[in-house]
Amino acid sequence: MVIVEASRLREVVTSVLECEGATTDDATTQAELLVEGDLRGHHSHGVRRLSVLVGRLRNGLVRSGEGPVHRWRTDAVLDVDGRSGFGPVVARSAIDAITERARTAGVAVATVRNANHIGMLAPYVEQIAGTGQIGIALTTSEALVHPWGGARPMIGTNPIGIGVPTSGSPLVLDMSTAAVSMGKVLDHAAQARPLPLGWAVDGSGAPTADAQAATRGAVSPFGGPKGYALGLALEVLVATLTGSALGTRVRGTLDIEYECTKGDVFVALSVERLGLVHMLPAVDRYLDEVRGSDSDPHIRIDVPGDRARRTRADRLRSGIPLPPDVWAGVLALKEARSV
């Protein structure tokens, strides 16, 4: 592994995006989200994705500087046309709008279309929780997951994010409805590492530990039929609310050829406006009870968000470990525009 300071990584990624035509503000926001992926230990959503973003910029599939269009469908439902902007830029603007509206309405929802890949959901629900509100984030992806009992990829990995404020760090859930993200499968393929059985199937529908074979097959749903049902329901829910594509018609988060046709949904619920502030101390106590529920004091029990925060803090101190090929690829993109 190559150890890179977070500030250095942000600087290089921002520079690459600016050289490819992104505005400084857009490049900074997008770089921040990519580096957050690596800081939290989720390399599948980190700077490994930079080359795809660069390709999409060069092909006119990411448009910087235009800004999204907001239109309130009702007092509490915001329609956002991302106009093919960077996903994090569009998402942040939507969240700013709904958290402000939720202060008076109690709840506000943003339905987002025509935005590029938004990356991890945790930073967005953290942004909402940071305002003292409960946050929910949903997004869809290309069809990468096979139905339960099937073999063809028909459903997105369709993650869900939830953030609940506490007196300290918020509870932060960010999980895919697939057994694993395709990014992690690609990580294993790039490093010639075997997959744990249960992650994916090959082109014939047989469970496989071969990451390369999995890229020609499909990712498995997590939790068997329950994960399949949840992923399918979220796909239909997000597409219905946003007017975005479904199943094999979803494109644009992994390729450099197609407009992005997935959808995103963000929800903000004001604990204060809804008169629920009195519940937060009970949430604090409960989470502490869960953390301390094992009789062995040497066993650490985490709640969602704990491990990512520890990893992030450690990597801010000690640097981010990157696979040599990933760091070399980032530098190559920078040097290509510096010549």
Rosetta silent file (secondary structure, phi, psi, omega in degrees, C-alpha in Angstrom):
SEQUENCE: MVIVEASRLREVVTSVLECEGATTDDATTQAELLVEGDLRGHHSHGVRRLSVLVGRLRNGLVRSGEGPVHRWRTDAVLDVDGRSGFGPVVARSAIDAITERARTAGVAVATVRNANHIGMLAPYVEQIAGTGQIGIALTTSEALVHPWGGARPMIGTNPIGIGVPTSGSPLVLDMSTAAVSMGKVLDHAAQARPLPLGWAVDGSGAPTADAQAATRGAVSPFGGPKGYALGLALEVLVATLTGSALGTRVRGTLDIEYECTKGDVFVALSVERLGLVHMLPAVDRYLDEVRGSDSDPHIRIDVPGDRARRTRADRLRSGIPLPPDVWAGVLALKEARSV
SCORE:     score description
SCORE:     0.000 S_00000001
   1 L     0.000  148.652  174.259    0.000    0.000    0.000 S_00000001
   2 E  -103.549  131.055 -179.439    1.006    3.612   -0.609 S_00000001
   3 E   -94.910  122.879 -177.826    0.281    6.008    2.275 S_00000001
   4 E  -127.041  131.448  176.788   -1.101    9.369    1.139 S_00000001
   5 L   -65.763  143.552 -177.941   -2.163   12.245    3.385 S_00000001
   6 H   -58.590  -41.319 -179.031   -5.839   13.129    3.012 S_00000001
   7 H   -64.120  -38.362  177.761   -5.055   16.768    2.256 S_00000001
   8 H   -66.002  -42.046 -179.651   -2.631   15.749   -0.497 S_00000001
   9 H   -64.712  -43.340  177.427   -5.174   13.371   -2.010 S_00000001
  10 H   -60.027  -43.945 -178.370   -7.889   16.053   -2.005 S_00000001
  11 H   -60.415  -46.324 -177.497   -5.510   18.516   -3.620 S_00000001
  12 H   -67.252  -46.387 -178.491   -4.525   16.141   -6.423 S_00000001
  13 H   -63.965  -42.198  177.194   -8.074   14.957   -7.159 S_00000001
  14 H   -59.721  -44.395  179.935   -9.391   18.534   -7.145 S_00000001
  15 H   -60.954  -43.541  178.924   -6.624   19.565   -9.539 S_00000001
  16 H   -58.983  -47.516 -177.133   -7.418   16.697  -11.925 S_00000001
  17 H   -66.631  -38.762  176.950  -11.103   17.625  -12.048 S_00000001
  18 H   -63.132  -42.474  179.467  -10.356   21.322  -12.536 S_00000001
  19 H   -64.650  -23.655  178.848   -7.988   20.512  -15.394 S_00000001
  20 L   -90.183    4.581  173.840  -10.787   18.505  -16.991 S_00000001
  21 L   109.755   -0.430  178.524  -13.094   21.530  -16.943 S_00000001
  22 L   -75.096  146.034  173.223  -14.833   21.391  -13.568 S_00000001
  23 L   -66.902  160.290 -179.553  -15.321   24.624  -11.665 S_00000001
  24 H   -59.869  -43.585 -179.537  -13.293   24.990   -8.491 S_00000001
  25 H   -63.333  -45.332 -179.655  -16.385   24.655   -6.295 S_00000001
  26 H   -65.266  -43.951 -179.471  -17.627   21.569   -8.118 S_00000001
  27 H   -62.127  -40.421 -179.457  -14.188   19.949   -8.191 S_00000001
  28 H   -64.838  -44.609 -179.562  -13.710   20.580   -4.474 S_00000001
  29 H   -64.766  -44.815 -179.974  -17.087   19.082   -3.542 S_00000001
  30 H   -66.353  -42.888  179.513  -16.610   16.007   -5.722 S_00000001
  31 H   -61.412  -40.158  179.570  -13.032   15.454   -4.530 S_00000001
  32 H   -58.077  -43.897 -178.876  -14.157   15.692   -0.905 S_00000001
  33 H   -68.851  -38.014  178.083  -16.685   12.877   -1.397 S_00000001
  34 H   -64.950  -45.600 -178.803  -14.195   10.619   -3.181 S_00000001
  35 H   -66.384  -34.333  176.235  -11.557   11.094   -0.499 S_00000001
  36 H   -57.882  -37.805  177.877  -14.168   10.471    2.199 S_00000001
  37 H   -57.637  -46.180  179.965  -14.666    7.018    0.717 S_00000001
  38 H   -72.402  -35.503  177.756  -11.004    6.171    1.215 S_00000001
  39 H   -61.070  -36.583 -175.820  -10.857    7.858    4.621 S_00000001
  40 L   -90.039    0.685  178.484  -13.685    5.656    5.874 S_00000001
  41 L    88.434   10.857  179.526  -12.230    2.473    4.421 S_00000001
  42 L  -105.812   73.491 -174.335  -14.672    2.192    1.523 S_00000001
  43 H   -63.607  -23.596  178.706  -12.184    2.225   -1.343 S_00000001
  44 H   -63.265  -21.449  178.650  -14.851    1.044   -3.772 S_00000001
  45 H  -114.234   20.054 -178.477  -16.374    4.535   -3.451 S_00000001
  46 L  -101.330 -148.847 -173.735  -13.078    6.388   -3.228 S_00000001
  47 H   -69.948   -8.539  172.057  -10.580    7.819   -5.690 S_00000001
  48 H   -56.453  -26.386 -177.676  -10.613    4.551   -7.621 S_00000001
  49 H   -83.739   -2.008 -174.840  -13.666    6.078   -9.327 S_00000001
  50 H   -61.382  -40.991 -176.138  -11.785    9.151  -10.548 S_00000001
  51 H   -61.992  -36.877  177.283  -10.924    7.726  -13.969 S_00000001
  52 H   -66.402  -42.346  177.728  -14.607    7.107  -14.750 S_00000001
  53 H   -60.929  -42.480  178.815  -15.482   10.663  -13.721 S_00000001
  54 H   -62.297  -44.487  177.712  -12.724   12.025  -15.934 S_00000001
  55 H   -60.546  -39.443  179.351  -13.985    9.956  -18.852 S_00000001
  56 H   -69.582  -37.156  174.894  -17.510   11.218  -18.307 S_00000001
  57 H   -61.879  -46.876 -178.248  -16.287   14.818  -18.147 S_00000001
  58 H   -63.100  -30.953 -178.763  -14.380   14.405  -21.401 S_00000001
  59 L   -92.538    7.667  177.247  -17.440   12.903  -23.072 S_00000001
  60 L    74.467   17.049 -178.378  -19.745   15.684  -21.899 S_00000001
  61 L   -91.807  -16.082  168.969  -21.708   13.409  -19.571 S_00000001
  62 L  -115.344  124.398 -178.081  -20.806   15.417  -16.465 S_00000001
  63 L  -115.238  123.617 -174.595  -21.552   19.112  -16.833 S_00000001
  64 L  -106.066  144.333  172.360  -19.999   21.481  -14.342 S_00000001
  65 L    91.726  -10.307 -178.303  -21.004   24.974  -13.329 S_00000001
  66 L   -82.168  -36.129  179.017  -24.602   24.946  -14.571 S_00000001
  67 L    82.038  149.014  179.286  -26.203   24.016  -11.261 S_00000001
  68 L   -74.973  162.818  175.164  -29.366   21.992  -10.614 S_00000001
  69 E  -107.482  125.762  179.714  -32.906   23.287  -11.083 S_00000001
  70 E  -104.573  136.953  174.727  -35.168   23.164   -8.014 S_00000001
  71 E  -144.172  121.063  179.596  -38.972   23.147   -8.192 S_00000001
  72 E   -78.454  114.297  177.573  -41.238   22.622   -5.192 S_00000001
  73 L   -71.345  -40.678  174.804  -44.004   20.198   -6.210 S_00000001
  74 L  -136.749 -174.697  178.864  -45.757   20.791   -2.878 S_00000001
  75 L   -61.978  -23.569 -173.288  -44.814   22.681    0.270 S_00000001
  76 L  -125.729    4.360 -179.214  -42.641   19.750    1.360 S_00000001
  77 E  -122.191  117.821 -176.360  -41.623   17.893   -1.828 S_00000001
  78 E  -105.199  125.949  172.773  -38.778   19.270   -3.932 S_00000001
  79 E   -93.094  129.451 -178.759  -38.146   18.137   -7.510 S_00000001
  80 E  -123.037  119.658  171.075  -34.485   18.454   -8.488 S_00000001
  81 E   -97.699  110.106 -176.009  -33.219   18.263  -12.061 S_00000001
  82 E   -71.978  -12.608  178.005  -29.487   17.744  -11.692 S_00000001
  83 E    52.575   37.599  177.261  -28.803   18.769  -15.304 S_00000001
  84 E    63.486   27.057  178.132  -26.063   16.122  -15.489 S_00000001
  85 E   -78.361  172.198  173.682  -24.045   17.779  -12.730 S_00000001
  86 L   -57.016  134.249 -178.261  -21.654   16.098  -10.322 S_00000001
  87 H   -54.239  -50.191 -178.993  -23.711   13.893   -8.006 S_00000001
  88 H   -62.609  -32.886  179.159  -22.378   15.319   -4.723 S_00000001
  89 H   -66.280  -46.421  179.445  -22.939   18.892   -5.918 S_00000001
  90 H   -65.262  -44.175 -178.263  -26.562   18.179   -6.809 S_00000001
  91 H   -63.653  -45.429 -179.980  -27.151   16.165   -3.629 S_00000001
  92 H   -59.896  -41.111 -178.835  -25.676   18.808   -1.319 S_00000001
  93 H   -66.421  -38.268  178.274  -27.864   21.512   -2.875 S_00000001
  94 H   -64.668  -42.113 -178.714  -30.971   19.359   -2.470 S_00000001
  95 H   -67.611  -39.556  175.804  -30.154   18.654    1.173 S_00000001
  96 H   -56.440  -42.444 -177.078  -29.557   22.336    1.914 S_00000001
  97 H   -69.392  -43.433 -174.976  -33.017   23.086    0.551 S_00000001
  98 H   -77.424  -30.478  177.315  -34.929   20.348    2.374 S_00000001
  99 H   -68.580  -34.769  176.005  -33.253   20.839    5.753 S_00000001
 100 H   -67.043  -43.242 -178.986  -34.198   24.512    5.587 S_00000001
 101 H   -68.137  -37.300 -178.197  -37.780   23.663    4.615 S_00000001
 102 H   -65.049  -23.378  178.627  -38.106   20.943    7.284 S_00000001
 103 H   -59.766  -32.115 -179.989  -37.398   23.517    9.999 S_00000001
 104 H  -104.137  -34.917 -176.518  -40.873   24.937    9.367 S_00000001
 105 H   -87.364  -17.719 -177.375  -42.715   22.057    7.674 S_00000001
 106 L    92.048  -40.096  178.517  -41.411   19.306    9.950 S_00000001
 107 E  -146.341  145.010  175.187  -40.522   17.085    7.016 S_00000001
 108 E  -147.600  146.575 -175.982  -39.240   17.696    3.491 S_00000001
 109 E  -127.576  137.236  172.666  -38.344   15.369    0.630 S_00000001
 110 E  -114.584  128.072  174.661  -36.095   15.891   -2.398 S_00000001
 111 E  -110.135  122.295 -168.532  -36.542   13.702   -5.477 S_00000001
 112 E  -118.334  133.542  173.430  -33.495   13.929   -7.734 S_00000001
 113 E  -133.846  166.328  177.403  -32.977   12.930  -11.368 S_00000001
 114 E    57.707   37.492  173.983  -30.305   13.627  -13.983 S_00000001
 115 E  -118.438  146.778  177.751  -27.482   13.694  -11.443 S_00000001
 116 L   -75.549  178.371 -173.593  -24.268   11.712  -11.695 S_00000001
 117 L   -52.432  130.219 -176.675  -23.125    9.139   -9.137 S_00000001
 118 L   -93.992   -8.062  178.291  -23.458   10.513   -5.599 S_00000001
 119 L    79.379 -153.202  179.423  -21.074    8.047   -3.926 S_00000001
 120 L   -59.995  150.189  177.524  -21.512    6.916   -0.336 S_00000001
 121 L   -88.720  -22.320 -175.810  -24.750    7.867    1.381 S_00000001
 122 H   -53.989  -46.499 -178.518  -23.245    8.344    4.851 S_00000001
 123 H   -60.538  -29.428 -178.397  -21.968   11.903    4.276 S_00000001
 124 H   -76.025  -43.686  178.235  -25.425   13.028    3.174 S_00000001
 125 H   -70.936  -27.965  172.640  -27.352   11.629    6.119 S_00000001
 126 H   -65.825  -39.939  177.745  -24.598   13.026    8.365 S_00000001
 127 H   -59.328  -43.420  178.963  -25.169   16.429    6.767 S_00000001
 128 H   -67.658  -46.147 -179.999  -28.861   16.197    7.630 S_00000001
 129 H   -62.190  -29.535  178.759  -28.202   14.862   11.142 S_00000001
 130 L   -65.395  -17.726  175.785  -25.756   17.727   11.664 S_00000001
 131 L   -92.322    4.660 -177.631  -28.708   20.118   11.510 S_00000001
 132 L    84.146   15.246 -178.954  -30.449   18.177   14.296 S_00000001
 133 E  -113.663  157.637  173.479  -32.751   16.409   11.845 S_00000001
 134 E   -82.126  133.718 -178.445  -33.237   12.765   10.943 S_00000001
 135 E  -117.981  142.091  173.560  -31.952   12.007    7.465 S_00000001
 136 E  -130.667  136.818  177.682  -32.823    9.293    4.965 S_00000001
 137 E  -134.473  136.090  177.815  -31.100    8.784    1.613 S_00000001
 138 E  -132.891  145.756  174.527  -31.942    6.331   -1.163 S_00000001
 139 E  -151.714  159.581  177.610  -30.374    5.825   -4.570 S_00000001
 140 L  -114.055  171.113 -179.431  -30.464    3.321   -7.401 S_00000001
 141 L  -144.885  177.811  172.112  -27.750    1.881   -9.615 S_00000001
 142 L   -54.700  155.522  177.376  -27.228   -0.157  -12.742 S_00000001
 143 L   -69.412  106.081 -177.864  -28.759   -3.633  -12.670 S_00000001
 144 L  -124.264  -12.200 -172.379  -26.006   -5.628  -10.951 S_00000001
 145 E  -110.660  135.176  177.684  -27.981   -7.901   -8.606 S_00000001
 146 L   -83.665  147.677  173.807  -29.787  -11.096   -9.577 S_00000001
 147 L   -64.304  155.468  176.554  -33.317  -11.773   -8.305 S_00000001
 148 L   -62.618  122.720 -176.997  -33.621  -14.455   -5.636 S_00000001
 149 L    92.055   -6.961 -179.753  -33.735  -17.717   -7.551 S_00000001
 150 L  -110.588 -175.160 -177.604  -32.493  -16.083  -10.755 S_00000001
 151 L  -131.691  -24.578 -176.745  -29.125  -15.506  -12.395 S_00000001
 152 L   -82.047  142.822  174.826  -29.396  -12.407  -14.584 S_00000001
 153 L   -70.932  116.903 -175.563  -28.583   -8.954  -13.138 S_00000001
 154 L  -128.272  -12.554 -171.246  -31.955   -7.192  -12.973 S_00000001
 155 E  -131.462  147.780  176.339  -31.836   -4.975   -9.857 S_00000001
 156 L   -73.572  169.584  174.185  -29.532   -2.236   -8.623 S_00000001
 157 L   -74.124  -20.166  164.790  -27.430   -2.464   -5.482 S_00000001
 158 L    38.893   69.899 -178.768  -29.846    0.211   -4.223 S_00000001
 159 L   -74.231  163.707  175.563  -28.336    1.365   -0.923 S_00000001
 160 E  -130.984  137.923  176.495  -30.149    3.044    1.933 S_00000001
 161 E  -122.878  139.866  176.979  -28.743    5.612    4.341 S_00000001
 162 E  -136.710  132.465  175.847  -30.190    6.713    7.685 S_00000001
 163 E  -127.909  127.058 -179.965  -28.795    9.320   10.050 S_00000001
 164 E  -122.704  123.025 -179.055  -30.237   10.002   13.510 S_00000001
 165 L   -68.376  148.423  173.721  -28.854   12.845   15.642 S_00000001
 166 L  -135.184 -175.089  177.560  -27.707   12.162   19.193 S_00000001
 167 L   -72.553  -16.345  177.086  -25.959   14.234   21.848 S_00000001
 168 L  -119.622 -127.890  177.622  -22.671   13.053   20.315 S_00000001
 169 L   -75.610  142.140 -176.604  -21.942   11.463   16.956 S_00000001
 170 L   -71.878  157.663  166.702  -25.057   10.473   15.017 S_00000001
 171 E   -71.974  125.630 -176.306  -26.221    6.962   14.306 S_00000001
 172 E  -130.842  110.248  174.069  -25.255    6.489   10.634 S_00000001
 173 E  -101.640  131.742  173.995  -26.432    3.552    8.556 S_00000001
 174 E  -144.548  101.960 -175.090  -25.150    3.234    4.978 S_00000001
 175 E  -141.852  142.927  174.351  -25.750   -0.172    3.457 S_00000001
 176 L   -80.280  155.364  173.030  -26.350   -1.715    0.080 S_00000001
 177 L   -91.258    6.624  171.288  -29.201   -4.127   -0.467 S_00000001
 178 E   -98.217  163.877  177.327  -26.717   -6.343   -2.312 S_00000001
 179 L   -61.665  -26.812 -177.373  -24.342   -8.729   -0.585 S_00000001
 180 L  -164.567  155.864  175.295  -21.551   -6.390   -1.694 S_00000001
 181 L   -76.376  153.556  175.515  -21.061   -3.401   -3.981 S_00000001
 182 H   -63.556  -28.420  177.039  -19.791   -4.006   -7.504 S_00000001
 183 H   -58.690  -39.417  178.897  -16.943   -1.662   -6.576 S_00000001
 184 H   -70.846  -34.809  174.635  -15.694   -4.209   -4.051 S_00000001
 185 H   -61.939  -43.764  179.017  -15.961   -6.982   -6.633 S_00000001
 186 H   -65.391  -36.476  175.230  -13.860   -4.855   -8.989 S_00000001
 187 H   -58.986  -47.003  179.754  -11.368   -4.216   -6.172 S_00000001
 188 H   -64.065  -39.266  179.454  -10.975   -7.965   -5.692 S_00000001
 189 H   -64.265  -42.399 -178.881  -10.655   -8.501   -9.437 S_00000001
 190 H   -64.808  -30.813 -178.538   -7.940   -5.839   -9.730 S_00000001
 191 L  -100.348    8.191  179.865   -5.972   -7.459   -6.903 S_00000001
 192 L    53.442   39.125  178.811   -6.659  -11.047   -8.068 S_00000001
 193 L  -100.156  141.922  178.449   -8.250  -11.811   -4.696 S_00000001
 194 L   -71.708  151.299  175.915  -10.978  -14.469   -4.318 S_00000001
 195 L   -87.966  145.202  168.705  -14.480  -13.434   -3.337 S_00000001
 196 L   -62.264  138.495  177.380  -16.188  -14.852   -0.261 S_00000001
 197 L   -62.440  138.977 -177.118  -18.833  -17.324   -1.381 S_00000001
 198 L   106.040  -12.361  179.647  -22.272  -15.776   -1.303 S_00000001
 199 L   -79.103  -37.082 -169.998  -21.179  -12.457   -2.791 S_00000001
 200 E  -156.784  168.071  173.897  -21.815  -13.217   -6.443 S_00000001
 201 E  -123.980  158.536  177.168  -22.657  -15.699   -9.191 S_00000001
 202 L   -86.738 -173.593 -175.161  -20.977  -16.311  -12.536 S_00000001
 203 L   -61.774  -20.725  178.789  -22.579  -16.010  -15.955 S_00000001
 204 L   -93.914   -1.398  179.721  -24.333  -19.358  -15.559 S_00000001
 205 L    91.184    6.255  179.709  -25.796  -18.429  -12.173 S_00000001
 206 L   -86.665  138.469  175.661  -23.464  -20.609  -10.108 S_00000001
 207 E   -54.783  139.107 -175.870  -21.991  -19.148   -6.881 S_00000001
 208 L  -138.480  149.555  171.719  -18.405  -18.090   -7.553 S_00000001
 209 L  -103.888   -0.927 -178.671  -15.279  -16.961   -5.716 S_00000001
 210 L   -88.209  110.795 -176.229  -13.730  -15.731   -8.988 S_00000001
 211 H   -62.563  -38.086  178.727  -14.051  -11.933   -9.084 S_00000001
 212 H   -64.314  -41.141  177.710  -13.507  -11.792  -12.838 S_00000001
 213 H   -64.321  -35.078  179.767  -16.258  -14.359  -13.371 S_00000001
 214 H   -64.985  -33.484  178.830  -18.525  -12.325  -11.100 S_00000001
 215 H   -66.727  -19.335  176.711  -18.129   -9.257  -13.335 S_00000001
 216 L   -98.113   -1.482  179.574  -19.673  -11.360  -16.116 S_00000001
 217 L  -114.378 -116.900 -178.266  -22.411  -12.630  -13.813 S_00000001
 218 E  -157.173  152.897  172.133  -24.247  -10.813  -11.041 S_00000001
 219 E   -78.709  146.821  178.766  -23.937   -9.713   -7.435 S_00000001
 220 L   -87.906  150.443  173.934  -26.155  -11.609   -4.990 S_00000001
 221 E   -70.569  149.728  176.109  -28.764   -9.892   -2.802 S_00000001
 222 L   -77.234  148.342  173.986  -27.904   -9.734    0.886 S_00000001
 223 L    66.204   23.754  175.678  -29.977  -11.884    3.213 S_00000001
 224 L    63.389 -133.687 -175.165  -31.411  -14.075    0.480 S_00000001
 225 H   -65.332  -26.244 -179.965  -35.049  -13.417   -0.438 S_00000001
 226 H   -70.553  -44.263  177.172  -35.421  -10.606    2.114 S_00000001
 227 H   -64.326  -39.007  176.586  -32.568   -8.579    0.640 S_00000001
 228 H   -59.606  -47.142 -178.186  -33.900   -9.231   -2.844 S_00000001
 229 H   -64.135  -41.508  179.834  -37.365   -7.988   -1.849 S_00000001
 230 H   -65.783  -45.393  179.617  -35.981   -4.879   -0.149 S_00000001
 231 H   -61.501  -42.040  178.694  -33.729   -3.991   -3.089 S_00000001
 232 H   -64.521  -43.737  179.922  -36.566   -4.451   -5.562 S_00000001
 233 H   -62.521  -41.728  179.273  -38.948   -2.357   -3.453 S_00000001
 234 H   -66.539  -37.601  177.098  -36.411    0.469   -3.160 S_00000001
 235 H   -58.129  -48.596 -178.891  -35.808    0.395   -6.921 S_00000001
 236 H   -66.895  -41.299 -179.912  -39.512    0.814   -7.606 S_00000001
 237 H   -60.937  -51.695 -177.182  -39.931    3.432   -4.862 S_00000001
 238 H   -64.631  -44.594 -179.240  -37.067    5.654   -6.032 S_00000001
 239 H   -62.854  -39.930  179.761  -37.958    5.360   -9.717 S_00000001
 240 H   -64.225  -43.565 -177.169  -41.604    6.188   -9.029 S_00000001
 241 H   -72.760  -31.392 -173.693  -40.756    9.269   -6.970 S_00000001
 242 H  -102.907  -15.693 -174.769  -38.051   10.604   -9.288 S_00000001
 243 L    74.713   22.402 -178.044  -39.250    9.532  -12.724 S_00000001
 244 L   -91.793  179.515 -174.268  -35.924    7.768  -13.284 S_00000001
 245 L   -78.312  167.007 -179.946  -35.192    4.487  -15.055 S_00000001
 246 L  -124.978  146.297  169.979  -35.673    0.947  -13.754 S_00000001
 247 H    57.421 -129.012 -175.375  -33.586   -2.215  -13.923 S_00000001
 248 H   -71.478   -5.424  176.726  -31.441   -2.699  -17.004 S_00000001
 249 H   -87.517   -7.213  177.094  -32.374    0.784  -18.235 S_00000001
 250 L   -80.856  126.811 -178.748  -30.373    2.388  -15.416 S_00000001
 251 L  -143.717  168.530  166.106  -26.986    3.522  -16.689 S_00000001
 252 L   102.812    1.445  176.116  -24.265    6.064  -16.137 S_00000001
 253 L  -102.342  -15.876 -178.291  -22.591    5.429  -12.762 S_00000001
 254 L  -118.223  -12.937 -173.450  -19.988    2.917  -13.959 S_00000001
 255 L  -112.596  175.219  177.394  -19.528    3.779  -17.645 S_00000001
 256 L  -121.922   25.306 -174.434  -18.297    6.722  -19.726 S_00000001
 257 L  -118.285  -28.958 -168.554  -20.833    6.318  -22.522 S_00000001
 258 L  -119.896  150.003  170.522  -24.350    6.980  -21.254 S_00000001
 259 L   -60.564  149.617 -178.495  -26.278    9.735  -19.516 S_00000001
 260 L   -79.939  122.817 -173.760  -26.956    8.908  -15.867 S_00000001
 261 L  -116.444   11.318  177.504  -30.510    7.604  -15.540 S_00000001
 262 L   -81.371  174.983  178.105  -30.706    6.556  -11.868 S_00000001
 263 E  -127.243  161.135  178.304  -32.614    8.452   -9.194 S_00000001
 264 E  -134.687  144.578  176.271  -31.929    9.728   -5.668 S_00000001
 265 E  -132.049  133.065  176.823  -34.281   10.532   -2.795 S_00000001
 266 E  -126.093  138.333 -179.862  -33.433   12.506    0.350 S_00000001
 267 E  -128.032  134.501  174.471  -35.706   12.999    3.360 S_00000001
 268 E  -123.593  129.477  178.169  -35.235   15.395    6.274 S_00000001
 269 E  -122.924  119.619 -178.150  -37.384   15.219    9.417 S_00000001
 270 E   -80.948  111.150  178.561  -37.022   17.966   12.002 S_00000001
 271 L   -60.424  -39.338 -178.514  -37.001   16.426   15.467 S_00000001
 272 L   -68.173  -49.402 -177.027  -37.574   19.865   16.975 S_00000001
 273 L   -63.938  -31.342 -179.680  -40.445   20.909   14.706 S_00000001
 274 L   -86.298    1.446  176.652  -42.171   17.556   15.244 S_00000001
 275 L    71.159   34.817 -175.217  -41.863   17.893   19.020 S_00000001
 276 L  -116.157   13.271 -178.135  -39.627   14.849   19.439 S_00000001
 277 H   -59.233  -30.546 -178.549  -36.510   16.341   21.023 S_00000001
 278 H   -63.253  -16.266 -179.381  -37.367   14.574   24.278 S_00000001
 279 H   -80.446  -19.838 -172.893  -36.599   11.244   22.562 S_00000001
 280 H   -63.569  -41.854  175.844  -32.923   11.994   21.920 S_00000001
 281 H   -59.420  -35.850  177.751  -31.663   11.227   25.466 S_00000001
 282 H   -66.115  -37.054  176.405  -33.430    7.859   25.254 S_00000001
 283 H   -63.354  -45.737  177.926  -31.674    7.195   21.938 S_00000001
 284 H   -55.026  -50.125 -177.547  -28.324    8.053   23.542 S_00000001
 285 H   -61.579  -42.569 -177.501  -28.947    5.669   26.431 S_00000001
 286 H   -64.516  -44.708 -179.873  -30.083    2.868   24.163 S_00000001
 287 H   -63.210  -38.659  176.921  -27.056    3.093   21.855 S_00000001
 288 H   -66.453  -36.175  176.595  -24.738    3.065   24.873 S_00000001
 289 H   -63.366  -40.498  178.692  -26.580    0.011   26.217 S_00000001
 290 H   -64.359  -45.818 -179.746  -26.028   -1.778   22.897 S_00000001
 291 H   -60.303  -33.861 -176.600  -22.327   -0.875   22.875 S_00000001
 292 L  -101.718   21.171 -171.275  -21.939   -2.212   26.404 S_00000001
 293 L   -82.118  -11.771  178.503  -24.153   -5.255   26.076 S_00000001
 294 L   -88.299  140.878 -178.380  -21.431   -7.933   26.003 S_00000001
 295 L   -72.502  -19.297  178.980  -20.269   -9.290   29.346 S_00000001
 296 L   -89.110  113.502 -177.053  -16.668   -9.459   28.102 S_00000001
 297 L   -66.481  -13.986 -179.878  -15.144   -5.956   28.432 S_00000001
 298 L   -86.155   -7.289  179.342  -12.560   -6.822   25.772 S_00000001
 299 L   -95.695  124.454  179.642  -15.214   -7.261   23.100 S_00000001
 300 L   -93.501  126.916  173.733  -16.139   -4.085   21.248 S_00000001
 301 L  -111.476  123.217 -179.523  -19.706   -3.774   20.013 S_00000001
 302 L  -100.562  155.236  164.953  -20.290   -1.027   17.492 S_00000001
 303 L  -108.556  160.855 -175.612  -23.442    0.671   16.326 S_00000001
 304 L   -52.495  126.811 -179.646  -23.683    1.864   12.709 S_00000001
 305 L   107.923  -25.105 -175.974  -21.189    4.651   12.076 S_00000001
 306 H   -63.263  -51.197 -174.304  -18.732    3.831   14.884 S_00000001
 307 H   -64.718  -41.919  179.516  -16.211    1.840   12.875 S_00000001
 308 H   -62.673  -37.128  178.496  -16.146    4.288    9.960 S_00000001
 309 H   -66.379  -40.503  178.124  -15.508    7.169   12.380 S_00000001
 310 H   -64.511  -44.668  179.719  -12.576    5.323   13.974 S_00000001
 311 H   -61.206  -43.046 -179.675  -11.104    4.467   10.586 S_00000001
 312 H   -62.053  -46.533 -179.620  -11.506    8.060    9.432 S_00000001
 313 H   -61.855  -41.742  179.243   -9.841    9.482   12.537 S_00000001
 314 H   -63.716  -42.320 -177.221   -6.937    7.036   12.212 S_00000001
 315 H   -75.735  -25.762  171.999   -6.389    7.841    8.543 S_00000001
 316 H   -66.746  -34.175  178.336   -6.531   11.573    9.152 S_00000001
 317 H   -77.672  -45.728 -166.969   -3.667   11.066   11.612 S_00000001
 318 H  -106.600   -7.988 -177.629   -1.644    8.443    9.778 S_00000001
 319 L   100.726  164.224 -177.315   -2.569    8.823    6.117 S_00000001
 320 E  -100.169  122.849  175.374   -4.726    6.848    3.712 S_00000001
 321 E   -79.102  120.682  178.989   -3.442    3.467    2.476 S_00000001
 322 E  -118.008  141.799  171.482   -4.075    3.198   -1.261 S_00000001
 323 L   -57.395  138.699 -177.185   -3.319    0.288   -3.585 S_00000001
 324 H   -53.252  -37.511 -178.284   -0.268    1.296   -5.665 S_00000001
 325 H   -68.421  -31.616  179.007   -2.206    0.989   -8.934 S_00000001
 326 H   -69.436  -47.847  179.318   -4.914    3.361   -7.672 S_00000001
 327 H   -63.888  -40.621  178.305   -2.445    6.053   -6.587 S_00000001
 328 H   -62.595  -38.472  178.687   -0.464    5.616   -9.809 S_00000001
 329 H   -66.032  -39.085  177.360   -3.671    6.031  -11.799 S_00000001
 330 H   -63.850  -46.489  179.907   -4.548    9.254   -9.968 S_00000001
 331 H   -64.302  -36.385  179.226   -1.070   10.677  -10.571 S_00000001
 332 H   -63.859  -38.695  177.293   -1.197    9.640  -14.232 S_00000001
 333 H   -65.147  -38.680  178.352   -4.416   11.605  -14.694 S_00000001
 334 H   -66.845  -45.697 -176.871   -2.802   14.641  -13.074 S_00000001
 335 H   -69.038  -30.762 -179.539    0.374   14.385  -15.126 S_00000001
 336 H   -62.100  -32.892  179.657   -1.541   13.872  -18.375 S_00000001
 337 H   -92.829   -7.960 -179.383   -3.027   17.350  -18.026 S_00000001
 338 H   -90.407  -14.745 -176.798    0.182   18.910  -16.716 S_00000001
 339 L   -73.437    0.000    0.000    2.171   18.149  -19.862 S_00000001
